[in-house]
Amino acid sequence: MLYNQTMWAYEKTIYQIYTIGFCGAPRRNDGIKADRLKKVEDYIPHLKRLGIGAVLFNPLFESESHGYDTRDMRNVDVRLGTNKDLAELVKRLHDSGIRVLLDAVFNHVGRSFFAFEDVRKNRQSSRYCSWFNLSFDGNSWFNDGFWYEDWEGCSDLVKLNLANPEVREYLLESVRLWIQEFDIDGLRLDVAYLLNHDFIRELRARTNSLKRDFFLVGEALFGDYNPLIAEGMLDSVTNYECYKGIYSSINSGNFFEISYSYNRQFGNDPWCLYTGRHLLSFADNHDVSRIASLLSDERNLEIAYGLIFSMPGIPCLYYGSEWGMRGRKEDGDDALRPCVAAPEWNTLTEFICRLIRIRNEEKALSYGNYRNVQVTNHQLVFERTWNEEQVFAFFNLADEDFTVYGDYLGNGMRDLLENEDFVPEGNIVIPAHKVKLLKTQVQEEGSRA
């Protein structure tokens, strides 16, 4: 099967912002208009310094609380600003060379969504009954006098009936307006694993007709991602398998776990699942504990991010985690989605900045084949190869330095992280709890010839 190899997102690092929390908006919608999106504009210099290529905004549209309980898909939430404010923000980001993705919540809406409010008011006589999966023979937790399907037992989130052409057209027309009014570059589809596949195909066709390079990434958890990234479907999905494998391997001192997942997903064997595809790689997001809170030894934060930026996929960085912000899922969603006063810059931030620069420069890290070279409990070496480019990634979890013996690496290597050339004479020393990214100079010189 032929896949789109020219999508702009494949060479970018995405920065995710949970907008309501980031901007310090009230947890519940108070109906008071405030231009809080201005705070994102103030962050643009930080994003440029990092080398970010795109920003993903979690829900921006009018909602009751956290953004996923939508009231109105066509107006920016008053707690954040206006449609004009968003259009101006997107323009400023574009002027800075940064693309924009919006979080699209198409599986469910809030109870105050206009169509559901009409059902509550007019009951069986409402023209919107078929927009939802309802039964007037039952009742809801809110004592509505009718039962409705919700999202995974959350009665605040009313599931839409995506088999209804009128519902699909309402959603597709909303996307058209977002592209036309805000000039966005892509969407993250919330709970894409639950969405009607015929609807996703319609969405793909509609966005292609409006903006040929429009990027679609879906939220997927575990299992087979192939149905969602088949031809005519999505460009990418969230790689939860490797998200879990990264922190689990580091904490247990067992690189065999993540190296198995990498090879299973991206290796060159016929049975490998996603070779040539570009899944979304991440250390954390708005739904899970921060990586700094997950790791039992914070010295390994660089290893976690080194894995994310050198593995096949599209790296996604959650706001605040670039300087080691902490937050635990067991403390509630608000602990994961805080307001931040200003960006911070420390040694971890600088390290991630260098990783982004390297990935921006080295096509092998965006498109290269994957091969495990050496795996032990505490050490991992893998290779990414694209055309004549060859990059080796080295990781050491141990408390002592580790030497990799390998004349096959060539007579000279370039240390991408340290930005210097050296001749290792066949031996590579990896310091304790560190990462090295090396590129063969012979291949580099050959590619220039």
C-alpha positions as CSV (number, residue, x, y, z in Angstrom):
1,M,0.0,0.0,0.0
2,L,1.3,3.5,-0.9
3,Y,1.2,6.1,1.9
4,N,1.5,9.8,1.8
5,Q,5.2,10.5,2.4
6,T,5.1,14.2,1.9
7,M,2.8,15.3,4.7
8,W,4.4,18.4,6.4
9,A,3.7,17.0,9.9
10,Y,6.1,14.1,9.4
11,E,9.1,16.5,9.8
12,K,7.7,18.6,12.6
13,T,7.6,18.6,16.4
14,I,4.1,19.3,17.8
15,Y,3.5,21.3,21.0
16,Q,0.3,20.4,22.8
17,I,-1.5,23.0,24.9
18,Y,-4.6,22.2,27.0
19,T,-5.9,25.7,26.4
20,I,-8.4,26.2,29.2
21,G,-5.9,25.2,31.9
22,F,-2.9,26.8,30.2
23,C,-4.7,30.2,29.9
24,G,-6.0,30.1,33.5
25,A,-9.7,30.0,32.5
26,P,-12.3,29.1,35.1
27,R,-13.0,25.4,35.4
28,R,-16.7,26.0,34.9
29,N,-18.0,28.3,32.1
30,D,-18.9,31.5,33.8
31,G,-20.2,33.2,30.6
32,I,-17.7,36.1,31.1
33,K,-15.8,37.0,28.0
34,A,-12.0,37.3,28.4
35,D,-9.2,37.4,25.8
36,R,-7.1,34.7,27.4
37,L,-5.8,33.5,24.1
38,K,-3.4,36.4,24.3
39,K,-1.3,34.3,26.6
40,V,-0.5,31.9,23.8
41,E,0.7,34.7,21.7
42,D,3.2,35.6,24.5
43,Y,4.5,32.1,24.2
44,I,5.4,32.3,20.5
45,P,9.1,33.3,21.2
46,H,9.5,30.3,23.5
47,L,8.0,28.0,20.8
48,K,10.3,29.4,18.1
49,R,13.4,29.1,20.4
50,L,12.5,25.4,21.0
51,G,12.0,24.8,17.2
52,I,8.4,23.8,17.4
53,G,6.7,23.2,14.0
54,A,3.0,23.0,15.0
55,V,0.8,23.7,18.0
56,L,-2.1,21.4,19.0
57,F,-4.8,23.2,20.9
58,N,-7.1,21.1,23.1
59,P,-10.7,22.1,22.9
60,L,-11.2,25.8,22.2
61,F,-15.0,25.9,21.4
62,E,-17.8,26.8,23.7
63,S,-18.3,24.2,26.4
64,E,-19.7,23.7,29.9
65,S,-16.5,22.8,31.6
66,H,-13.3,21.0,30.4
67,G,-13.9,21.6,26.7
68,Y,-15.0,18.1,25.7
69,D,-18.6,18.8,26.8
70,T,-19.3,21.0,23.8
71,R,-22.1,23.6,23.7
72,D,-21.3,25.2,20.3
73,M,-18.8,23.9,17.8
74,R,-18.7,27.2,15.8
75,N,-17.8,29.8,18.4
76,V,-14.7,30.0,20.6
77,D,-15.3,29.6,24.3
78,V,-16.0,33.0,25.9
79,R,-13.5,32.1,28.7
80,L,-10.8,32.2,26.0
81,G,-11.9,34.9,23.6
82,T,-13.7,35.3,20.3
83,N,-13.4,33.8,16.8
84,K,-11.6,36.9,15.8
85,D,-9.0,36.4,18.6
86,L,-8.4,32.8,17.4
87,A,-8.0,33.9,13.8
88,E,-5.5,36.5,14.8
89,L,-3.6,34.0,16.9
90,V,-3.4,31.5,14.1
91,K,-2.1,34.2,11.8
92,R,0.6,35.1,14.2
93,L,1.6,31.5,14.6
94,H,1.7,31.1,10.8
95,D,3.8,34.2,10.5
96,S,6.3,32.5,12.9
97,G,6.4,29.4,10.7
98,I,4.2,27.4,13.2
99,R,1.2,25.3,12.0
100,V,-2.0,24.9,14.0
101,L,-4.1,21.9,14.9
102,L,-7.4,21.9,16.7
103,D,-8.9,19.2,18.9
104,A,-12.1,18.0,17.3
105,V,-14.6,16.4,19.6
106,F,-17.0,14.5,17.3
107,N,-18.0,11.5,19.3
108,H,-20.0,13.3,22.0
109,V,-21.3,16.7,23.1
110,G,-22.3,18.4,26.4
111,R,-25.9,18.3,27.7
112,S,-26.3,22.0,26.8
113,F,-25.5,21.3,23.1
114,F,-28.4,23.0,21.2
115,A,-29.7,19.7,19.6
116,F,-29.8,17.9,22.9
117,E,-31.4,20.8,24.7
118,D,-34.1,20.7,22.1
119,V,-34.7,17.0,22.8
120,R,-34.9,17.7,26.5
121,K,-37.5,20.4,25.9
122,N,-39.6,18.8,23.1
123,R,-39.0,15.1,23.8
124,Q,-40.4,12.8,21.1
125,S,-41.5,15.8,19.0
126,S,-37.9,17.2,18.7
127,R,-36.5,17.0,15.2
128,Y,-33.1,16.2,16.7
129,C,-34.1,12.9,18.4
130,S,-32.2,11.0,15.6
131,W,-29.0,12.9,16.3
132,F,-28.5,10.8,19.4
133,N,-29.1,7.2,20.5
134,L,-32.2,7.6,22.7
135,S,-34.9,5.6,24.3
136,F,-38.0,7.1,25.9
137,D,-38.7,3.8,27.6
138,G,-35.8,4.5,30.1
139,N,-34.4,7.3,32.2
140,S,-31.0,9.0,32.7
141,W,-28.9,9.8,35.7
142,F,-30.3,13.3,35.4
143,N,-33.9,12.1,35.5
144,D,-34.6,13.4,32.0
145,G,-37.4,10.9,31.5
146,F,-35.5,9.2,28.7
147,W,-32.3,7.1,28.3
148,Y,-29.4,8.2,26.1
149,E,-26.0,6.7,25.1
150,D,-23.1,8.5,26.6
151,W,-19.3,8.3,26.5
152,E,-18.1,5.4,28.6
153,G,-20.5,5.9,31.4
154,C,-20.0,9.7,31.6
155,S,-23.6,11.1,31.6
156,D,-22.3,14.6,31.1
157,L,-21.1,13.6,27.6
158,V,-23.9,12.7,25.2
159,K,-22.9,10.4,22.3
160,L,-23.7,11.7,18.8
161,N,-25.3,9.3,16.3
162,L,-22.7,9.5,13.5
163,A,-24.7,7.1,11.3
164,N,-27.1,10.0,10.8
165,P,-26.2,12.0,7.6
166,E,-27.5,15.2,9.1
167,V,-25.2,14.9,12.1
168,R,-22.2,14.1,9.8
169,E,-23.0,17.1,7.6
170,Y,-23.2,19.4,10.7
171,L,-19.7,18.3,11.8
172,L,-18.2,18.5,8.3
173,E,-19.6,22.0,7.8
174,S,-18.1,23.0,11.1
175,V,-14.7,21.8,9.9
176,R,-15.2,23.8,6.7
177,L,-15.9,26.9,8.8
178,W,-12.8,26.3,10.9
179,I,-10.6,26.0,7.8
180,Q,-12.2,29.0,6.1
181,E,-12.3,31.3,9.2
182,F,-9.2,30.3,11.1
183,D,-7.0,28.8,8.4
184,I,-6.1,25.8,10.6
185,D,-3.8,23.1,9.3
186,G,-5.1,19.9,10.9
187,L,-7.2,18.2,13.5
188,R,-6.7,15.8,16.4
189,L,-9.8,13.6,16.5
190,D,-10.8,12.9,20.1
191,V,-11.5,9.2,20.9
192,A,-11.0,8.4,17.2
193,Y,-11.1,4.7,18.2
194,L,-14.9,5.1,18.7
195,L,-15.7,7.1,15.6
196,N,-17.7,5.8,12.7
197,H,-15.2,4.8,9.9
198,D,-17.5,6.0,7.2
199,F,-17.6,9.4,8.9
200,I,-13.8,9.5,9.0
201,R,-13.6,8.7,5.3
202,E,-16.0,11.6,4.6
203,L,-13.9,13.9,6.8
204,R,-10.8,12.9,5.0
205,A,-12.3,13.5,1.6
206,R,-13.8,16.9,2.7
207,T,-10.6,18.2,4.2
208,N,-8.6,17.1,1.2
209,S,-10.9,19.1,-1.1
210,L,-10.5,22.2,1.1
211,K,-6.8,21.9,2.0
212,R,-4.7,19.3,0.3
213,D,-2.1,19.0,3.0
214,F,-4.6,19.0,5.9
215,F,-3.3,16.7,8.7
216,L,-5.5,14.3,10.6
217,V,-4.3,12.5,13.8
218,G,-6.6,10.4,15.9
219,E,-6.6,9.4,19.5
220,A,-6.1,5.7,19.7
221,L,-5.2,3.6,22.7
222,F,-4.1,0.0,22.4
223,G,-4.7,-2.7,19.8
224,D,-4.3,-2.6,16.0
225,Y,-3.9,1.0,14.7
226,N,-4.1,-0.1,11.0
227,P,-7.9,0.3,10.5
228,L,-7.6,4.0,11.4
229,I,-4.5,4.7,9.3
230,A,-5.6,2.8,6.2
231,E,-5.8,4.6,2.8
232,G,-8.5,7.3,2.9
233,M,-8.5,7.5,6.7
234,L,-6.1,9.3,9.1
235,D,-2.5,10.3,8.7
236,S,-1.5,9.3,12.2
237,V,-2.7,8.1,15.6
238,T,-1.4,8.4,19.1
239,N,1.2,5.7,19.9
240,Y,0.0,4.6,23.4
241,E,1.8,1.2,23.1
242,C,5.2,2.9,22.9
243,Y,4.2,5.6,25.4
244,K,3.7,2.9,28.0
245,G,6.8,1.0,26.9
246,I,9.1,4.0,27.3
247,Y,8.5,4.7,31.0
248,S,8.0,1.1,31.8
249,S,11.3,0.0,30.3
250,I,13.2,2.8,32.0
251,N,11.7,2.2,35.4
252,S,12.1,-1.6,35.3
253,G,15.6,-1.4,33.7
254,N,14.4,-3.5,30.8
255,F,15.1,-2.1,27.4
256,F,13.9,-5.4,25.9
257,E,10.4,-4.2,26.3
258,I,10.6,-1.0,24.3
259,S,13.0,-2.4,21.7
260,Y,10.5,-5.2,21.1
261,S,7.7,-2.7,20.6
262,Y,9.8,-0.5,18.2
263,N,10.7,-3.5,16.1
264,R,7.2,-4.9,16.2
265,Q,5.8,-1.6,15.0
266,F,8.5,-0.3,12.6
267,G,11.1,-3.0,11.8
268,N,11.8,-4.4,8.4
269,D,10.3,-7.9,8.9
270,P,7.1,-8.7,6.9
271,W,5.1,-9.0,10.1
272,C,6.0,-5.5,11.4
273,L,2.8,-3.5,11.8
274,Y,3.5,0.1,10.9
275,T,6.7,0.3,8.9
276,G,6.7,3.5,6.9
277,R,4.0,5.0,9.0
278,H,4.2,8.1,11.3
279,L,2.5,7.6,14.6
280,L,2.4,10.3,17.2
281,S,5.1,9.8,19.9
282,F,4.7,11.4,23.3
283,A,6.0,11.2,26.9
284,D,2.8,12.6,28.4
285,N,-0.4,14.6,27.6
286,H,-3.4,16.1,29.2
287,D,-4.9,12.6,30.1
288,V,-1.9,10.9,31.8
289,S,0.7,11.6,34.5
290,R,3.6,13.8,33.6
291,I,6.7,11.9,32.7
292,A,8.7,13.6,35.4
293,S,6.2,12.1,37.9
294,L,6.2,8.7,36.3
295,L,10.0,8.1,36.3
296,S,11.5,6.6,39.4
297,D,14.8,8.3,38.7
298,E,14.6,11.8,37.1
299,R,18.2,11.4,35.8
300,N,16.5,9.3,33.0
301,L,14.3,12.1,31.7
302,E,16.9,12.7,28.9
303,I,16.7,9.1,28.0
304,A,12.9,9.2,27.7
305,Y,13.0,12.2,25.4
306,G,15.9,10.8,23.5
307,L,13.8,7.7,22.7
308,I,10.8,9.8,21.6
309,F,12.8,12.0,19.3
310,S,14.9,9.3,17.7
311,M,12.2,6.6,17.3
312,P,10.0,6.5,14.2
313,G,7.0,8.9,14.5
314,I,6.0,12.5,15.1
315,P,7.2,13.8,18.4
316,C,4.6,15.7,20.5
317,L,5.7,17.8,23.5
318,Y,3.1,18.6,26.2
319,Y,3.4,22.2,27.6
320,G,5.5,22.5,30.7
321,S,7.1,19.0,30.4
322,E,10.0,20.5,28.5
323,W,11.3,21.9,31.8
324,G,10.2,18.9,33.9
325,M,6.8,20.0,35.2
326,R,5.3,17.3,37.5
327,G,1.7,16.2,37.7
328,R,-0.1,12.9,38.7
329,K,-3.2,11.5,37.2
330,E,-4.4,10.3,40.6
331,D,-4.5,13.9,41.8
332,G,-7.2,14.8,39.2
333,D,-7.3,16.4,35.7
334,D,-6.5,19.8,37.1
335,A,-3.1,18.6,38.3
336,L,-2.3,17.7,34.7
337,R,-3.6,20.9,33.1
338,P,-2.3,23.8,35.1
339,C,-2.0,27.5,34.3
340,V,1.6,28.5,33.9
341,A,2.9,31.9,34.6
342,A,5.8,32.0,32.1
343,P,7.9,29.4,30.2
344,E,11.0,28.1,32.0
345,W,14.3,27.1,30.5
346,N,16.7,24.7,32.2
347,T,19.1,21.9,31.2
348,L,16.2,19.6,30.2
349,T,14.7,22.3,28.0
350,E,18.0,22.9,26.4
351,F,18.5,19.1,25.8
352,I,15.0,18.8,24.2
353,C,15.7,21.9,22.1
354,R,18.8,20.2,20.7
355,L,16.8,17.0,20.0
356,I,14.3,19.1,18.0
357,R,17.1,20.8,16.1
358,I,18.7,17.4,15.2
359,R,15.4,16.0,14.1
360,N,14.7,19.0,12.0
361,E,18.0,18.5,10.2
362,E,18.3,14.7,10.0
363,K,15.8,13.2,7.5
364,A,16.7,9.7,8.8
365,L,14.9,10.5,12.1
366,S,11.7,11.4,10.2
367,Y,11.7,8.8,7.5
368,G,14.4,6.2,8.2
369,N,14.1,2.5,8.6
370,Y,14.4,1.1,12.1
371,R,16.9,-1.7,13.2
372,N,17.8,-2.9,16.7
373,V,21.6,-3.1,16.9
374,Q,22.3,-4.1,20.5
375,V,19.9,-4.6,23.4
376,T,20.6,-5.4,27.0
377,N,18.6,-4.7,30.2
378,H,20.2,-1.3,30.7
379,Q,21.6,-0.4,27.2
380,L,19.9,0.0,23.8
381,V,21.4,0.8,20.4
382,F,19.3,1.2,17.3
383,E,19.9,2.5,13.8
384,R,17.8,4.7,11.6
385,T,18.7,4.7,7.9
386,W,17.3,6.8,5.1
387,N,18.8,6.9,1.6
388,E,22.5,7.3,2.4
389,E,22.0,8.8,5.9
390,Q,22.7,6.6,8.9
391,V,22.0,7.7,12.5
392,F,22.7,5.5,15.6
393,A,20.9,6.1,18.9
394,F,22.7,5.0,22.1
395,F,21.0,4.8,25.5
396,N,22.5,3.8,28.9
397,L,20.4,3.4,32.0
398,A,23.2,2.1,34.2
399,D,25.0,3.9,36.9
400,E,28.3,3.4,35.2
401,D,29.6,4.2,31.7
402,F,29.1,1.7,28.9
403,T,31.3,1.0,26.0
404,V,29.9,-0.2,22.7
405,Y,32.5,-2.0,20.6
406,G,31.7,-1.9,16.9
407,D,34.1,-1.4,13.9
408,Y,31.1,-1.7,11.7
409,L,30.2,1.9,12.7
410,G,32.9,3.3,10.4
411,N,36.1,5.2,10.9
412,G,34.5,8.5,11.8
413,M,31.3,9.6,13.5
414,R,29.6,12.9,14.1
415,D,28.1,13.5,17.6
416,L,24.8,15.2,16.8
417,L,24.0,16.2,20.3
418,E,27.4,17.7,21.0
419,N,27.7,19.1,17.5
420,E,31.3,17.8,17.0
421,D,33.2,15.3,14.9
422,F,35.4,12.6,16.4
423,V,37.0,9.3,15.5
424,P,36.0,6.7,18.0
425,E,38.3,4.0,16.7
426,G,35.5,1.5,16.8
427,N,34.5,2.1,20.5
428,I,31.7,4.3,21.7
429,V,31.5,5.3,25.4
430,I,28.0,6.1,26.7
431,P,28.0,7.9,30.0
432,A,25.7,6.7,32.8
433,H,22.0,7.8,32.3
434,K,22.8,9.5,29.0
435,V,22.0,9.5,25.3
436,K,24.2,9.7,22.3
437,L,23.1,10.3,18.7
438,L,25.8,9.6,16.2
439,K,25.9,10.0,12.4
440,T,28.4,8.2,10.2
441,Q,30.6,10.8,8.5
442,V,31.4,8.5,5.6
443,Q,27.7,8.3,4.7
444,E,27.3,12.1,5.2
445,E,30.2,12.8,2.9
446,G,28.9,10.3,0.4
447,S,25.5,12.0,0.3
448,R,27.1,15.3,-0.6
449,A,29.1,13.9,-3.6
